[in-house]
Amino acid sequence: MPLLKTAPNFRDIGDLPARDGRRTRSGLIYRSDALDALDADDLARLARMAPKVCCDLRSDGERLQRPHRWPEGAAPRVMNLAVATDIRVLMPELVQGLRANATADGAAALMRHLYRDLPTVCVPVLKQVFALLLDEQAEHLPLVVNCTAGKDRTGFVVAMLLHAVGVAEDAVLDDYLRSNDASNRDSLRLKVAKLLQELLGATAPPEMLAAIIAARADYLDAALAEIGARHGSIDGYLAQAIGLDDRLRDRLAGRLLAH
């Protein structure tokens, strides 16, 4: 699967097994962190991949701090689909809780709280992503979905996309956990350390940093448990909150799966 060699965690979600025996097509959908650190070789490879659309889940502030780089003359159409998860602005009480419990357990509790919010805050994003993929009047593939770290907002959105086309649950989790193998973890650790320094007014311990930059099964499980509590199942969530019925899911699977 394509994997750019430098800091960006740029991954093809192809060749994953679906429950009906098909597999996701390679070269159609990628997930990534912020694409601002591409070198010349990366840009050349990205030009060959030729993404047509980028769904950028970052906030306006994140985009201003780290604008994406694209191959000259080959920039995709960028859809700014901000997912509001900035705890400094939206959830100051979580910041207070983290200051009171500046440990790995405190950081993990924060992450689970953020993941429980993702099914709600990602509804508008998922509606637009699915509408894009179901639009047969124009070609929107290959598609890149990204955020700053490429594992939380992007991880949840891609997990819902994989569930929608019938990818096996263990394969969805395995794909999400692949963020732990990313080549950019040192860079991500530095960014998170800077953020925690701002939030806590002190240097965060290494184990606290590790809990935040990790992709963990219990984080994704927190989002799925919230879905179960509100909608009964992921299928219920996709139908009730996103408007994706069986007919639309079959159409989507036809585009993204192959025998």
N, C-alpha and C positions, 0 to 999 in steps of 0.2 A: 504494500500500500504506500502511496506517496507520503513522504515525510521530509519536510524541509530541514536542512542540516543545522541551521543556526537557531537563535533563540525562539522563534515562533513555533508553537505546537500546532502544526498544520496537518490534519489527519483525514484521510479518506475513510468514510464509514461503509465502504463496500465490502462484499463477501461475508456478510453476517447471515447466519441461518434463520430462516422464517419457519414457523410451525408447520407450514404446508409443504416443506421440502425445497422451496425456492430459496434464493439468497439475494441480498441486496446487491444492486449493480455497482460496480466500481466506477470512479471517475465522475460521479454525478453530484454528490453532496460531501462537503468537507466541514469539519469543525475546527476552530482555531481560537487562539488568543489574539491580542492586538497585533496587527500586521504593520508595525512601524519600524521594526528592526531588521528588515530584509536586506541582505547584501546583493551584489550584482548577480551572483549565481542563483540566489533565491528568486529574484525578480525574473530572470530568464526562464526558470522552471515554472513559475507562476504564469508567465505569458504562454507557455506551451499548454498548461492546464486550461487556460482561457475561461475562468469563471465569468458568467454573464451577470450574476447578481450577488451582492454581499448583504446579508441581513446583520447589521451591526447592533448588538443589544446593549451597548455602552451608553452611559449618560452623556449629555452634551459636554460636561466638564471633562470626562474621560477622553472624549474625542479631541477636545482642544489641547489637552496635555500630550496626547500621543496620536497625532494624525497618521492614518494609514499611508503606506507607500504602495503604489501600483506601477506595473510596467508601463513605460511611456507608450501612449497610443492604444493601450489595452486595458484601461481601467473599467471594472464592471459598474453596473448601476448599483448604487449604494442606497439601501433602505435603512434609515435611522429609526430603529424600533427599541427605544430605550426601555429597559426594565428597571423600575425604581426599587433599588435595594441599598441605597446609601444610608447606612445606619447613623452617620453623623448628622444628617438632615432629618431623616424620617423617623428614626427610632432612638432618640437620645437616652431613653431609659435603658436600652441595651448597652450603650456605652458605659453608663453608670454601673450596670451589672458586671461588665467586663473589668472595670477598674476595681470593683470590690472582690473579684475572683480572677485575678490575672494569672491563670494556670491553664494547663492543657485541657482540664475538664471544663473550665469556664469558656475557653475558646470553642470547644466542641459543642457546648450547649448553645452558644451564639450561632454557630453554623447550622445546627438543627433548627433553630428558630427561623433563620433566614430561609432555609429550605421549605419549612412549613408554609411560608408566604408565597413561594414560587408558583404553586398551582393557581393562585388568584391573580398575582401581578402579571403572569405570563399569558393570561387569556387573550388579550388583544394581539399580542405578538404571535401566538399560535394560530389565531384566526387568519392573520395576514400571511404567515408562512404557508399554511395549508392552501389558502386561496391562490397563492402564487404557484404552488406546485400543481394545482388542479387546473390552472388556466391553460387551455389547449389552443388559444388564439395566438400565443407568443411563446417563444422558447426561453425559459428562465434557468436552464441547467447548462453547465454545472453551477451549483449554488454553494456559497460559503456562509456559515453561521458563526459569528464570533462575539466574544466579549473581551474583557481585559485579561482574565486568567484562562478562559476557554474551558472551564470545568464546572462552574456552578450554574449560572444563567444558561450558558450554551449547553452544558451537560444535561440540564433538565429539558430544554426545548428539543434537543436531539433525541433524548430518551423517549419523549412523547411521540416524536415522528417515527421512531423505530417501532414502538408499541402499535402505532396506528396501522402500520403495514404488516403486522403480525410477526415481527422478529421475536424469537424465544426470549423469555424473561432473563434467563441466565446470560444470554448473549448481550442483551441490553446493558445489564450490570457490568459485564466484562468490558464492554466498549467504554462505559463511563469511567471505570477504574483505570483505563489505559492512560488517563491524564497523569497518573503517578509515575509513568515511564517517560514523561516529556523531557526533552533536552533543555528546556528553559526553566527548570525548577530553581536553579541558583538565582536567576534574574527575578523570578517571582518572589523568592524568599526576601530579596532586598527590598522589593516594592512593599511587601506586607510588613516588613520590619519598620520601614519608614512610616507607614500608616499607623501602626500600633504605637510608635513613638509619639505621634501626634495625638492619638486618642488617650494614651495612658500617661503621657508626660514622663515616661521612663522607658528603658530598654526592655523589650519583651523577652522572656526566657525562651531558649531554643525549642523546648517542647510545646510551648504555646504557638510559636510560628509554625511548627510542623503540623499541628492540629488544624490550622487555618488553610495552609496551602495543600493539604491532602484532599484527594477524592476518596471518600469513605462510604461504604455500603450503608452505614447507619444514617448518613446525611441524606442520600437519595431515598432511603426508607422513610425518613421523616416526611418528605414530600408525598410519597405514595400513601402513607398512612393518613395524611390530611385529605388526599383524594378519596380514599376509601370511606372516611368519616362523612364527607360531604356528598359524595356521588355514588358510593357503593362499590365502585370499581373504576379502573382506568377506562374501560369501555364506556361506562356511564359518564365519566368526566368528558371524554372526547365527544360523546353525543350531546350531552346536556349543556356543557359550558362552551364547547368549541363549535358545535353544530355539525360534527362529522359523523354522518350516519353510515350504515353498512355499505350502501351503494357508493358513496364517496370514497370510503376506505378501499373498496375493491378497485376503483379507478386509480387511486393513488398507488396501490400495490402493483397494478399493471404497469405503471410508469417506472417504479423504483425496484422491482424484483425481477429476477430472471431465473430460469431453470438451470 
